[in-house]
């Protein structure tokens, strides 16, 4: 999508702090972190949310989850623990309507954040 914030990041129009990239995904640090480690993993193909999964192949979706694990390893939280979250829709506070996964860690997570 032309005006999608994350699509613009993918096109290099907006800078980001890249953490990981592969054929299907791009991961970068969140500019408003909610934890010591807070990265976003996005598919390179635009879909609005988990409700748009028909727009991704199984391989593309699997790549998103593999990227989450790799980001956790690269950020040093794979052994201590991390959380993967995807908000879906306005009531869930999805602020950018491009499917993305938050990888959060580096500190003890609160149950209220679950």
Beta strands, then each sheet from edge to edge (+ up, - down):
strand 1: 18-21
strand 2: 25-29
strand 3: 37-43
strand 4: 82-85
strand 5: 100-105
sheet 1: 1+ 2- 3+ 5- 4+
end
